[in-house]
Amino acid sequence: MVNQQLLPFDRLLQTCLDLFGQPLSLGTVTQTHERADQALEPAQSAIARALIQAAVVNVDESGLRVAGSLHWLQVASTPDLTFHGVHDKRGAEAMDALGILPQCRRWLVHYHWKPYHKYDALHALCNQHRLRQLKFLAEEERQDWAAQLSRFLADWKDNPLTEPGLKEEPFKKAHAGYKAIVRQGRREHPRRQPGQGRPRQCKAANLLGRLEDYDLCVLAFLIDPKVPFTNNQGEQDIRMIKVKQKISGCFRSLPGAQIFGRMRSYLSTCRKQGHNLRDACHQLIIGQPFMPNMPAPAPT
């Protein structure tokens, strides 16, 4: 009720009294959470190992209020696995401490935040973000190249290169069409040359720089059919933390936030793998949590 349905502790105590006529103390609930957290350590370690082996991992982050200050919730997930970690720092320091991304060597799907690119993995960018940016430039600033690139990405999304592995000639054709549209945009917004200082660039020029420098990351969904077009998986797995904060406000302590992250990792993974959550909680309370199914090793 607390970690899945996001009830605050006070409302949980009242709900138990209303349903069962049995009052619970806050201490009982807190101690139950602490015991569950300890019992979940092997399961969370197994989730982390499975993610490191996965062919594609979606990553995202969101701000989290803990004891009145800003912390960060990191997520790494697949359709079968979820890992949440809470840290008081943002970026590479937090990701290194959680230990998953430094060991990933296959695809990381994200929204192009620079610290993700420090990791020695294959990088795929969320094209839903690109489409939103292109729509703004096309509709608000009348950028014809942006409208063309938006149609280009949408067309390839609907008609991907579905055969396993990279098909060289079709990909070369798609890549050439992509670069031709970006060059058209560059004629309107030339790249700033060295020695020109750092004047503020317009949004179109900034986006064109990313589209040029990370072209293969944008088109990763055509390079490997396992790569999704968007980072929706990561965004969905982190979305409920916003609901949690709206209902309950901030966490009172960092250990409490970390317990919530570990519990959500377990419950989300159980649901993805077809386990009933009531049964999953029962297994956890008796000290025998479900262990996640490991993915088949991805081809090297």
GUMARVEX-612883 format. One record per residue (C-alpha): residue number from 1; residue in three letters; x, y, z. Coordinates in Angstrom, 3 decimals. Example, Ala and Ser with C-alpha at 12.3 -4.5 7.8 and 13.67 -1.06 7.14 Angstrom:
resi, resn, px, py, pz
1, ALA, 12.300, -4.500, 7.800
2, SER, 13.670, -1.060, 7.140
***
This chain:
resi, resn, px, py, pz
1, MET, 0.000, 0.000, 0.000
2, VAL, 2.859, 2.394, 0.767
3, ASN, 5.315, 1.493, -1.985
4, GLN, 2.954, 0.470, -4.805
5, GLN, -0.254, 2.431, -4.141
6, LEU, 1.762, 5.299, -2.601
7, LEU, -0.291, 5.757, 0.577
8, PRO, 1.395, 7.937, 3.209
9, PHE, 2.119, 6.119, 6.476
10, ASP, -0.635, 7.970, 8.363
11, ARG, -3.268, 6.988, 5.801
12, LEU, -2.026, 3.387, 5.859
13, LEU, -2.511, 3.232, 9.628
14, GLN, -6.029, 4.634, 9.285
15, THR, -6.865, 2.242, 6.431
16, CYS, -5.793, -0.798, 8.474
17, LEU, -7.929, 0.401, 11.379
18, ASP, -10.957, 0.939, 9.108
19, LEU, -10.640, -2.387, 7.269
20, PHE, -9.503, -4.725, 10.020
21, GLY, -10.271, -2.921, 13.270
22, GLN, -6.612, -3.349, 14.120
23, PRO, -4.489, -0.277, 14.845
24, LEU, -0.859, -0.330, 13.699
25, SER, 1.902, 1.795, 15.149
26, LEU, 4.239, 3.860, 13.019
27, GLY, 7.134, 1.944, 14.575
28, THR, 5.733, -1.381, 13.345
29, VAL, 5.450, -0.108, 9.780
30, THR, 8.925, 1.428, 9.889
31, GLN, 10.526, -1.738, 11.247
32, THR, 8.734, -3.835, 8.613
33, HIS, 10.176, -1.608, 5.895
34, GLU, 13.663, -1.899, 7.341
35, ARG, 13.482, -5.717, 7.513
36, ALA, 12.125, -5.852, 3.969
37, ASP, 14.935, -3.606, 2.772
38, GLN, 17.552, -5.951, 4.221
39, ALA, 15.842, -9.009, 2.735
40, LEU, 15.777, -7.356, -0.698
41, GLU, 19.524, -6.814, -1.008
42, PRO, 20.131, -10.082, -2.933
43, ALA, 17.173, -9.407, -5.247
44, GLN, 18.342, -5.877, -6.039
45, SER, 21.871, -7.145, -6.704
46, ALA, 20.402, -9.718, -9.096
47, ILE, 18.409, -6.994, -10.867
48, ALA, 21.601, -4.952, -11.279
49, ARG, 23.514, -7.935, -12.720
50, ALA, 20.678, -8.665, -15.135
51, LEU, 20.625, -5.071, -16.357
52, ILE, 24.371, -5.124, -16.964
53, GLN, 23.835, -8.164, -19.231
54, ALA, 20.806, -6.706, -21.052
55, ALA, 21.068, -5.799, -24.729
56, VAL, 19.245, -2.474, -24.231
57, VAL, 18.867, -0.433, -21.022
58, ASN, 16.702, 2.675, -20.696
59, VAL, 18.001, 5.278, -18.234
60, ASP, 16.462, 8.410, -16.759
61, GLU, 16.544, 10.555, -13.614
62, SER, 14.253, 12.828, -11.622
63, GLY, 14.620, 15.267, -8.750
64, LEU, 13.500, 14.037, -5.334
65, ARG, 12.989, 16.067, -2.153
66, VAL, 14.631, 14.402, 0.844
67, ALA, 14.742, 16.082, 4.279
68, GLY, 13.981, 19.401, 2.590
69, SER, 16.853, 19.271, 0.054
70, LEU, 17.086, 18.156, -3.554
71, HIS, 18.270, 14.593, -4.219
72, TRP, 18.078, 12.482, -7.366
73, LEU, 16.291, 9.269, -8.257
74, GLN, 18.078, 7.313, -10.990
75, VAL, 16.371, 4.581, -12.992
76, ALA, 17.780, 1.861, -15.241
77, SER, 15.187, -0.438, -16.758
78, THR, 14.053, -2.817, -19.465
79, PRO, 10.602, -4.299, -20.200
80, ASP, 11.453, -7.014, -17.607
81, LEU, 13.606, -5.215, -15.012
82, THR, 13.578, -2.016, -12.951
83, PHE, 16.329, -0.556, -10.778
84, HIS, 15.784, 2.615, -8.746
85, GLY, 18.605, 4.269, -6.838
86, VAL, 18.550, 7.460, -4.738
87, HIS, 21.623, 9.665, -4.311
88, ASP, 22.276, 13.156, -2.985
89, LYS, 24.279, 14.058, -6.110
90, ARG, 23.291, 14.335, -9.727
91, GLY, 25.147, 12.959, -12.706
92, ALA, 28.188, 10.705, -13.000
93, GLU, 28.971, 10.613, -9.268
94, ALA, 25.541, 9.149, -8.509
95, MET, 25.575, 6.790, -11.486
96, ASP, 29.042, 5.510, -10.606
97, ALA, 27.960, 4.902, -6.997
98, LEU, 24.954, 2.839, -8.104
99, GLY, 27.288, 0.692, -10.181
100, ILE, 25.224, -0.293, -13.236
101, LEU, 26.053, 2.165, -16.002
102, PRO, 29.865, 1.899, -15.645
103, GLN, 29.567, -1.808, -16.495
104, CYS, 27.066, -1.555, -19.380
105, ARG, 28.684, -2.222, -22.739
106, ARG, 25.631, -2.462, -24.984
107, TRP, 22.860, 0.048, -25.725
108, LEU, 21.947, 2.841, -23.308
109, VAL, 18.814, 4.750, -24.326
110, HIS, 18.545, 8.263, -22.884
111, TYR, 17.614, 11.845, -23.638
112, HIS, 21.146, 13.159, -24.362
113, TRP, 22.284, 14.383, -20.989
114, LYS, 26.066, 14.736, -21.307
115, PRO, 27.108, 12.611, -18.248
116, TYR, 25.527, 9.546, -19.868
117, HIS, 27.966, 9.831, -22.770
118, LYS, 30.994, 9.287, -20.516
119, TYR, 30.149, 5.590, -20.286
120, ASP, 31.734, 3.109, -22.658
121, ALA, 28.479, 1.857, -24.137
122, LEU, 26.500, 2.225, -27.351
123, HIS, 24.279, 5.287, -27.058
124, ALA, 20.787, 5.774, -28.484
125, LEU, 18.882, 9.034, -28.101
126, CYS, 15.181, 9.395, -27.342
127, ASN, 13.622, 10.605, -30.571
128, GLN, 10.429, 11.714, -28.863
129, HIS, 12.494, 14.583, -27.453
130, ARG, 13.832, 15.343, -30.942
131, LEU, 10.309, 15.373, -32.410
132, ARG, 9.088, 17.821, -29.765
133, GLN, 12.022, 20.142, -30.443
134, LEU, 11.536, 19.892, -34.203
135, LYS, 7.806, 20.574, -33.879
136, PHE, 8.504, 23.789, -31.975
137, LEU, 10.992, 24.981, -34.600
138, ALA, 8.674, 24.051, -37.477
139, GLU, 5.500, 25.605, -36.037
140, GLU, 6.790, 28.554, -34.022
141, GLU, 9.865, 29.582, -36.007
142, ARG, 8.811, 28.351, -39.458
143, GLN, 11.924, 26.221, -39.965
144, ASP, 11.222, 24.114, -43.060
145, TRP, 14.172, 21.772, -42.449
146, ALA, 12.746, 20.940, -39.002
147, ALA, 9.407, 19.931, -40.528
148, GLN, 11.232, 17.758, -43.085
149, LEU, 13.344, 16.027, -40.448
150, SER, 10.291, 15.434, -38.278
151, ARG, 8.541, 13.704, -41.199
152, PHE, 11.729, 11.779, -41.993
153, LEU, 12.021, 10.354, -38.455
154, ALA, 8.307, 9.564, -38.256
155, ASP, 8.415, 7.742, -41.598
156, TRP, 11.381, 5.596, -40.577
157, LYS, 9.763, 4.903, -37.220
158, ASP, 6.713, 3.491, -39.029
159, ASN, 8.795, 1.636, -41.637
160, PRO, 11.986, 0.532, -39.853
161, LEU, 14.741, -1.739, -41.087
162, THR, 13.182, -4.738, -39.388
163, GLU, 15.627, -7.461, -40.408
164, PRO, 18.075, -8.453, -37.651
165, GLY, 21.416, -6.716, -37.915
166, LEU, 22.535, -3.691, -39.870
167, LYS, 21.531, -3.667, -43.536
168, GLU, 24.232, -1.520, -45.073
169, GLU, 22.606, -0.186, -48.232
170, PRO, 19.194, 0.763, -46.752
171, PHE, 20.931, 2.367, -43.789
172, LYS, 23.283, 4.334, -46.055
173, LYS, 20.222, 5.659, -47.886
174, ALA, 18.528, 6.681, -44.628
175, HIS, 21.713, 8.225, -43.270
176, ALA, 22.287, 10.219, -46.453
177, GLY, 18.727, 11.567, -46.364
178, TYR, 19.151, 12.542, -42.723
179, LYS, 22.418, 14.401, -43.371
180, ALA, 20.958, 16.219, -46.395
181, ILE, 18.157, 17.665, -44.239
182, VAL, 20.602, 18.673, -41.489
183, ARG, 22.841, 20.386, -44.084
184, GLN, 19.822, 22.366, -45.241
185, GLY, 19.348, 23.582, -41.688
186, ARG, 23.020, 24.446, -41.400
187, ARG, 22.794, 26.745, -44.401
188, GLU, 20.344, 28.808, -42.365
189, HIS, 22.248, 28.420, -39.078
190, PRO, 26.007, 27.980, -39.726
191, ARG, 28.148, 26.289, -37.120
192, ARG, 30.062, 28.782, -34.989
193, GLN, 33.747, 28.834, -35.956
194, PRO, 36.675, 28.732, -33.487
195, GLY, 37.776, 32.184, -32.380
196, GLN, 34.332, 33.713, -32.632
197, GLY, 33.850, 33.704, -28.865
198, ARG, 30.795, 32.107, -27.337
199, PRO, 27.776, 34.248, -28.241
200, ARG, 24.423, 32.783, -27.328
201, GLN, 23.173, 30.492, -30.089
202, CYS, 19.554, 30.113, -31.102
203, LYS, 17.646, 26.929, -30.342
204, ALA, 17.840, 25.813, -33.970
205, ALA, 21.642, 26.067, -34.044
206, ASN, 21.983, 24.182, -30.759
207, LEU, 19.748, 21.370, -31.983
208, LEU, 21.569, 21.155, -35.312
209, GLY, 24.846, 20.725, -33.444
210, ARG, 23.458, 17.730, -31.581
211, LEU, 21.924, 16.279, -34.747
212, GLU, 25.281, 16.530, -36.538
213, ASP, 27.531, 15.318, -33.744
214, TYR, 25.290, 12.459, -32.584
215, ASP, 23.758, 11.368, -35.881
216, LEU, 24.327, 7.645, -35.286
217, CYS, 22.817, 7.943, -31.797
218, VAL, 19.692, 9.538, -33.287
219, LEU, 19.453, 6.768, -35.916
220, ALA, 20.324, 3.924, -33.527
221, PHE, 16.825, 2.460, -33.908
222, LEU, 17.745, 1.765, -37.550
223, ILE, 21.133, 0.278, -36.700
224, ASP, 19.739, -2.316, -34.301
225, PRO, 16.054, -3.349, -34.301
226, LYS, 16.218, -3.994, -30.539
227, VAL, 16.728, -0.277, -29.895
228, PRO, 13.428, 1.572, -29.281
229, PHE, 12.582, 4.821, -31.019
230, THR, 11.964, 6.575, -27.687
231, ASN, 12.966, 6.355, -24.036
232, ASN, 9.359, 5.785, -22.941
233, GLN, 10.337, 2.734, -20.890
234, GLY, 12.635, 4.767, -18.657
235, GLU, 10.166, 7.648, -18.388
236, GLN, 7.307, 5.331, -17.403
237, ASP, 9.400, 3.626, -14.740
238, ILE, 10.326, 6.932, -13.101
239, ARG, 6.979, 8.722, -13.493
240, MET, 5.355, 7.457, -10.299
241, ILE, 7.916, 9.209, -8.109
242, LYS, 6.200, 12.461, -9.089
243, VAL, 2.871, 11.030, -7.949
244, LYS, 4.495, 9.878, -4.694
245, GLN, 5.704, 13.402, -3.949
246, LYS, 2.331, 14.958, -4.786
247, ILE, 0.580, 12.607, -2.367
248, SER, 3.100, 12.393, 0.448
249, GLY, 5.477, 15.306, 0.013
250, CYS, 9.197, 14.818, 0.521
251, PHE, 10.965, 11.959, 2.257
252, ARG, 12.094, 12.646, 5.798
253, SER, 15.464, 10.913, 5.478
254, LEU, 17.823, 9.554, 2.840
255, PRO, 17.600, 5.954, 4.197
256, GLY, 13.802, 6.148, 3.891
257, ALA, 14.076, 7.316, 0.276
258, GLN, 16.567, 4.547, -0.501
259, ILE, 14.245, 1.924, 1.026
260, PHE, 11.428, 3.242, -1.188
261, GLY, 13.703, 2.981, -4.249
262, ARG, 14.655, -0.616, -3.470
263, MET, 11.036, -1.607, -2.788
264, ARG, 9.876, -0.023, -6.061
265, SER, 12.658, -1.852, -7.911
266, TYR, 11.413, -5.181, -6.562
267, LEU, 7.689, -4.563, -7.039
268, SER, 8.094, -3.157, -10.553
269, THR, 10.321, -6.063, -11.604
270, CYS, 7.873, -8.592, -10.112
271, ARG, 4.968, -7.039, -12.001
272, LYS, 6.916, -6.977, -15.266
273, GLN, 7.787, -10.664, -14.843
274, GLY, 4.210, -11.715, -14.099
275, HIS, 4.276, -12.146, -10.305
276, ASN, 1.254, -11.184, -8.234
277, LEU, 2.312, -8.287, -6.002
278, ARG, 0.522, -9.572, -2.920
279, ASP, 2.387, -12.865, -3.290
280, ALA, 5.608, -10.945, -3.913
281, CYS, 5.152, -9.021, -0.660
282, HIS, 4.370, -12.239, 1.240
283, GLN, 7.536, -13.861, -0.092
284, LEU, 9.478, -10.787, 0.935
285, ILE, 8.091, -10.700, 4.483
286, ILE, 9.056, -14.348, 5.081
287, GLY, 12.551, -13.603, 3.795
288, GLN, 12.276, -15.398, 0.459
289, PRO, 11.779, -12.667, -2.169
290, PHE, 11.288, -13.615, -5.792
291, MET, 14.538, -13.438, -7.720
292, PRO, 14.349, -11.864, -11.186
293, ASN, 14.664, -13.957, -14.312
294, MET, 17.996, -13.260, -15.958
295, PRO, 18.022, -12.200, -19.616
296, ALA, 19.595, -14.431, -22.218
297, PRO, 23.172, -13.296, -22.921
298, ALA, 23.193, -10.710, -25.690
299, PRO, 25.404, -11.486, -28.708
300, THR, 28.734, -9.682, -28.643
***
